[in-house]
Amino acid sequence: MNVADPVTGFTTLHWLAKHGQQKTFAEVVSRIREKGCAISVDTRTPKAGLTPLHVAAQQGHVSLVEDLLKVYKADTGLRDHSGRKAWQYLPAGTSSELMELAGALAVPGSHSTGTERRAPRRWRQLSVPKFIRRAFSFFRLQLEFAFLLDCCLFLSF
């Protein structure tokens, strides 16, 4: 079961998790275990470091995520190469019980003691380009001002 797609690095379990094939996922794992072969649901892709749990969470297959955690005991502490745990890919409307089962320490809106860390916010993709646009517009104004100043000095002679 360690054979991976040469392009994506996905194993069979990754592809089944991507497409939400919960029943087929269970059949594949049970047949491999019947044959006496070792199988790990925590296999990572070489490029991104994703486990089947990460992939199922990314695609929003909440029932498969729940099975991976409860039935197959997937490791919730594994991070992908971006530094994110699987629970950080779960959709926004996911129940707080599943978020905590998936490894979130404290979820906003859940009953916590206040001593846990809050769940980090999702990455806002517009923040960096917005910053860059502002920086470039500032420097463009500075360059235009310097050019106008040079022109005025040149014309005054």
N, C-alpha and C positions, 0 to 999 in steps of 0.2 A: 504493500500500500504506500510505499515511499516514492513511487513513480510520480513525477511532477510534469506538468505542462511546461515545455521548454520556453514558452513566451511569457506566461504569467507566473509560473512557479506554483500554480494551484495543483493540489492533489485531488483525488476523487472526492474526498470529504469537503474540500474547499468549494468545489463546483456544486455539490449538493447543498451546501450551506448558502451559497450565493443565490441559488434558484429556489430555496425554501422547501426542498424535497425532504420533509421530515420523515415520512414513512420509508422512503428509499434509504435515507441516512441510517435509520434504525436497522433495516434489513442488511445493509452492507456491513455495518459494525458487528451485528450478531453472527452473520455468516463467516466473517473473518475470525471471530473468536471461536466459533464452532470448529474451524479448521486448525485451531491451536496456534494461529499466528498472532504476533504482537501488533497492536494498533494503538496509536496515540491520537487523541482528539486535540492535542496541543501542538501539532506539527505546524511549523512556520514556513511562510513563503520566503525564498531567499532575497528577493528584491525589497519587499515592504515589511517583512516580519509579521505578516498577518496570520492568525490562527483561524480555524473555522468559526470560532466564537466571534472574532472581530468581523469576519465577512458576513455572518448572519445578522449581527447587530447593525452593520452598515446598510444592509438591504432592508432592515426593518422587519425581519422574520422573528417576531417576539416569541412565538411558541417554540420555535427551534432553539432559540437562545435559552429559554427556560429548560428544555430537555437537555441541552448541552451542560447546563449548570447542575441540574438535579440528578439526571440519570447517568451521564457520562463523567461527571465531576471535572469539568474543564477548569483549568487554572485561571482564576480571575486576576492574578497578579502580573500576568505577562503583558508587556508593552510592545507595540509595533515599533518600527524604526522611526516613526514620528514622535514617539514618546507617549502615545495614547493607549489607555487600557480599553478593553472592549466595551465597557459600560458607557464610555464617552461617545460612542457611535450610536447608542440607542436613540430612537425617535423621541421627540420632546414630550409626547403624551404617555410615555411608559409609566406604569405604576411604580410607586415608591418601593413596594416590596421587591419587585424584580430588579430595580436599580440597586437596592442594598444587597440582594442576592448576587448580583453581577459584580459587586466590589465597590460601589460608591459608598464613601464613608458617611456622608450626610447629604441628603437631598433637600433643596429648598421646599418648604411646605410639609416636610415630614416631622414627626415628633422627635426632636433631638434634645439633648441636654445642653447644647450650646458649646460643649467643649470640643466637638469634632470639627474637622475642617469642612468648609462648605465645598460643594462640588464646583470645580472650575467651570467658567463659562466657555461655551463653544467659541472657537476662533472666528472672529469677525473678519471676513475676507476683504471687506472694503476699507479697513482701517489703514493698511499699508499703502495701497495705491492713493488713497486720499491724502495721506501724509506726504507722499512723494509729489503729487500734483501741487500741493501747497508749497512745498520747498522749491520746486522748479519755477512756480509762478513768482515766488519771492525773488529768486536769483535772476529770473528774466527781467523783472522790474529794475533790479539793481544794475543789470547790464545795459538796459535801455537808458537809465538815468546817466550812467557813466558815458555812454555813447553821445547822448545829448550834451552833456557837459563838455566833452571833447570837441564836439561840433561848435559849440558856442565859443570856446576858447580859440579854436582855429579861425572862426569868422571874425573875432575881435582884433586879430592882427592885421 
